[in-house]
Every structure is written in structure tokens, then in C-alpha cells.
Amino acid sequence: MLIKRPTDYLPSEITSETVYRRRREFVKAAAAGTILGATGGTARADDSGLRQLANVAASPLSTFEKPTADKYVTHYNNYYEFGTDKSDPVQHAGRLKTRPWTVAVEGECRKPRTFAIEELLKFPLQERVYRLRCVEAWSMVVPWIGFELGALLRQVEPTGNAKFVEFTTAYQPDAMIGVRLPVLDWPYVEGLRMDEAMHPLAILAVGLYGEVLPNQNGAPIRVVVPWKYGFKSAKSIVRIRLAGKQPSTAWEKASPREYGFYSNVNPNVDHPRWSQQRERRIPEFFARRDTVIFNGYGDQVAQLYAGMDLKKYF
């Protein structure tokens, strides 16, 4: 029998009191029959029956690291709309309705429009193998399939007033059992500065491992920003708004001392409750590796923050 010692856990792997209390409420509600039951399994085909993604090119921007096994990427997730445990999304996200699906792009642009998911799947797709680093000090290497976020934004012709990009995610209370508790201010909102959103590394992902995104990974379309902590990469996007002012984001509103707007991976800026200097690569249990600033993408993105105090703008 393997017995864990207290020192085997990172502080970030210990549930905070706030989330713990809400989780207890979640469990009590489920036991009382007020929350929909689990569906189980990995939803690998969308509501139209599409499973495989065709005409996917390899990207020169991919890391050469070996991707994390599919079973971990699809079964160890943060997606609080479906629960706060890592195993909750795969159990509950099967109820998410991904068809019909549209993404409205609006705000400070000359040609606002609404894209059906079928249109978005026609953008040139690439496999981008990116490192994923979560604020809880665990990491993976994920073979996303998607296209540059900038390619979509250029189609709506941003005006000179567009300084930020705000993402709003799906809100389906009948399917998303987690939104029945006030863990966050729903629907989930995230944002990027305009130059971050236009960077070639920032993508809209529609698949994993050659197939459509599983629901628990943010189907049918999500943002992926590999040099930032994972919560910045909003899932199940329904609206993109170009704005002149910095948007108020979900985790920043919930706890601004812990979750800043930028949230660049930075080993020199600790979370108030744990260090960010080390990380655990899933599925490794005991091994810890040094966290690299900008998640190892510093050569590509460091110039975006030239002259900024990254401890103040964390």
C-alpha cells in the first residue's frame, strides 16, 4: 500500500476552505436530488455526430515534448461549471449542448458578426502541442487542434479603440450543475490585452488528439493561451467582445489578491497560499520540476511586457 505523507502534497493541491465549503454544499444538493446525476464517460463526438477533424496541419510552433496521455488530459480537468473536483467535468459535462452553437464577435470592430461553429471549423486547422500550466502548480502537454485567434479577429476589423478582448462562456444551468452554486460570478468571463490576443501563439481550439474537443475540455471551441495559467484559457466560448477598457474577469472578481488580470506563468510571483516555483507534471506523482517564466514561451512573448513590473501586473 502506498501511504502519502503530508509533505508529498503541494499546498496548492489542498482544497481551499472556500471551495471546500461550496463543494460540501454541492454534494449535499446532489444527495438531495436537486442536481442532475452524472453521465460518465468522455464525450468525444459533438451533437452533430462529428468526431474526427480533417485536414489538420502540423504547426512549427509546437513544443517537442511528448504529449500527456489522452486519458489524463480528458479526465483531470478544471471546469467549475461542472463541479470543483478534477473528476467532476468528465462525469457531468456530457449534458452540455454543443449544437446549435454560435460565437458572436462584437464591440469595437467595423464588421461585427456571428459565426456558426460550422464556419469556424473551416478555418485552417493546425495541431499545436502546447504546455499547459495551472495555477494550482500542475502541468500537462496537450496536442490542441485549432487556429489563430488573430485570424478570427481580423475578419471583424478591430477599430483603433480595441485595446482588450473579452470572452464570455456558455451558461446552461440545466446542464452545468456547478453554476447552481456561487463559486464564481456566472457566466465565466475572461480577457486578454489586444496584442496578447493577436499573438500567433494564442489560438481558438476545436479539438484534441485529432478529434473534436470533449465537452469537459471546453467543447466546441475554447481559447488557449499557453504562456498564461490555465484559467485564462476560457472554455465553451459564446461571445467575444472587443473593448476599450480592461474587462472584469471571473477569478479576478472572486479573489483579486490571488488572481490578477495578466496571470502570466511566473515562478517569481507566488500565489498567496503557495509557491509557484515548482510544478508537478501529470501523471508524475512525486517528481517536481522548476517552473519556467512564461511557461517556456519567453522568447516569443516576453516583448509584450517590456518595461512592465510583472510583480505588480501579475
N, C-alpha and C positions, 0 to 999 in steps of 0.2 A: 504494500500500500504506500502511495506517495503522500506524505503529510507536508503541507505547506507551513512554513514558519511565517510570522508576521513580516519579517524582513524580505520575504520573497515577493511581496506586493509593492507596486509603486503606490505612493499616496493618491495618485490620480485614478487608480483602479478601485479605490474605496469610495462607495457612493456617498455623495454629499447629503447632509441632513435634509435639505430642502427637497431634493429629488426623491430621497428615501421616503419621506412622509407622503409625497404625492403618489409614489409607487404603491404604498400601502393602501391609499385611497382607491387606486386603480384596481388592485387585487380584490378589495372588498366589494367594489362595484361589480366586478366580473362574477364573483361568487354569488352575488345577489341577483344575477341575471340581467343587469341593466346595461351590460356591454356585450356586443356581438362576440360570438365564440371564434376560436382560431380556425383557420382554413388549412394551415400546414403546407409544406412543400414550397418549391421555388417556382414562381410564375415566370416561365421562360418564353411564353408566347403572348403577344398582346391581344386585345379584344377583337382584332380583325383576323386573328389566326396567324399573323406574320411571326416568324421565328428567326430564320436566317437573314442576315444582311448581305446583299450582293455588292460587287464592285467596290470593295474596300481596299484602299492602297496602304502600304506601309509608310510610316512617317519618319523622316530623318531626325525629328525632334524627340524620338523615343529614347528612354534610358536603355542601356544594355543589360540591366539587371533582370534576373529571372522573375517572371510574374508570380505572384502569390496564387496558390491553387484556387480554382473556381469555388470549391466548397467553403473556403473561408471568406472570400470576397462576398459571396451571396448569403452567408449565414451569420456573419458577425458585423452588424450594421448599427449606425446611429440614424434613426429616423423617428423622432419623438412623436410624430403624428400617429404612429402605430405602437407606441409604448417606449419606455425608457430603458428596458433591458436590451442587450445586444441581440438576443434571440427573438425579441418581440416582432420586429419587422417581417421576418420570413414567415412567422406564424400568422400574422394578421393582414399583411398587405395584399393578399390575393383578392380582396374585395375592392381594391382600387379600380375605378373605371377609367380606362385609358383611350376609349373610343366612344363618341367622337372627341377629338382633342384639338384645341386651337391655342396659339400663343399670340396675344395682342402686343404689338410693339408701338408705343405711343410717346407723347410728351414732346420734348424739344427736338423735333425732326420734321423734315419737309414732306415726307411721304409716309405718314403712319399707316400701318396696315395690320391685318390679322392673318397669320399663317396657319393653315391646317397642318397637322403633323405629317400628312402625306406629302405636302410640299417640302417640308423640312427634311424629309428622308431622301429627297432628290438632290440635296447639296452634296458636293464631292466629299465622300467619307474617307477618313483615314483611321488606321489603328494607331493610337497614341499610348504607348506604355509609359505611365507616369507613376512616380512615387506619391503615395497618399500619406500624409502625416496628420493625426488627430490631436487636438489639444489635450486629450487625456494621456498622451505620451505613448501611443501605439501607432504602428505604421504598416503599410502594405505596398505592394507594387501591382498596379491594376492596368490591364490592357483595354482601355476605353476605346470605343469607336465613336467618332463624331466629326465635327467640322469647326472651323474657327468662328468664335463668337463675333469677331470683327466682320466676317463675311455677311452675317445677317444684319448687323448694324449699318453697314454701308448701303444696304438696299433701301433703308428708310431715310438716308441722307441726314445725319445729325446736323443741327444748327450749331453756330458758334456758342450758343448758350448752354450746350450739353456738356456738363462737367462731370456728371455721375450717371451711373446706370443702376437702376433699382429692379430687383427680381422679386416677384410675388409668386408663391407656390400654391398648389391646389388646396382647396378647402372642401372636403367631402365628409361631413360629420357622420353620415350613415356608414361610411367605410373606414374612416380614420378614427379609431376608438380613442386615440391619445388626445385628440382635441377636446374631448369632453371634460378634461381636467385642465386647470390653468397653469400648466407647466411653463408655457410661453404665451405671448400675445399672438393669437392666430388670426389670419393665416400667416405663415412664416414669410418674413421679408429679409432679404439680404441685398448687399450692394457693393459696387466697385467704383473706383475712380475711372473716368473715361479712358485714360491712357492705359490703365490696367486691363480694362475690358477689350481694348483694341490690340493688346499684345498677342502675337501669334501663338503663345502657349495657352492662352485662355480659350477653352472650347465649350461647345454645347455637345454633350454626349448623348447618343441614342442607343448605344449597345455596349456589350461586353463579350469577349471571347467569341467574336464572330456572330453573335446573336443579339436580338433586341434586349434592351435593359430589362432585367427583372423588376417587378414592382418595388421590391424592398430596396433596390439600388437607385430609385428615382425615376422610374418609367413615367411617361415615354421619352422625356427629354429633361436634362439637367445641366447645370453649369459645372465645369471642372476647372479649378484654378490651382495648379499643382504646387506653387510656391507659398500658398497660404494654408492655414489649418483647415481641416475638412469641412467644418460647419459653414465656411464661406461659400462652398460649392452647393448652392441651393438645388433641391430636388423637385421633380414634377412641376416644372415652370408653366404658368398660365399667362403671366404678363411681364413685359419688360418695359420699363418707363425710363426715358432719358430725362434727366433733371438738372437744374442749375444749382441746386443745393444738395448737400450730403444727406442721403436718406437715413432715417432712423431704423436700425435693423433689429431683428428679434432678440438676439443674445445680448446685444449692446443695451437694449432697453431693459432686459431682465437683470443684468448684472454688469454695469459699465466698468466696474473696477476689475473684473475678470476677463471681459471680452471686448476688446477695442474694435474700432471700425476696420482697421487695416489687417490685423491678425496675421501678419507675415510670420512664417516659421522662424523663430529666433531663439537660440539657446541662451542668449544673454538677457532675455526678459522672462522671468519666472511668472508662472501663474501664481496668484496669491496663496494658493493652497498646495502647490507642488512645484518642483523644478522642471524646467523644460530642456535641461542639458542632455538628458538621455532618453532613449525610446526603446520600445520592445517591438520587434518585427514579428507580426503574426505569421505563422503559428509558433514561433520560438517562445519558450516559456521563461527560462532563466536568463538567457542571453540578453544583454543590453548593449546598444550601440550609441555612439555620440550623435546627437542631433546636429545637423549642418544648417547654417543660416540659409534662409530662402529655400529650405528643403533640398539643397544641392543645385538650385537653378540660379544661383547668384550671378554667374557670367551673363545670363540672358536678361535678368530683371533688376539687378542692383541699381542701374542707372535711373530707374523710375523713382528712386528715393534719394537721389543725390542731394546732400545738404539737409536732409530731414533728421531730426532726433528720433531714432527708432524706438527709444525707450518711452518717449512722450507719446509718439504716434504709433502705439503698439497694436 
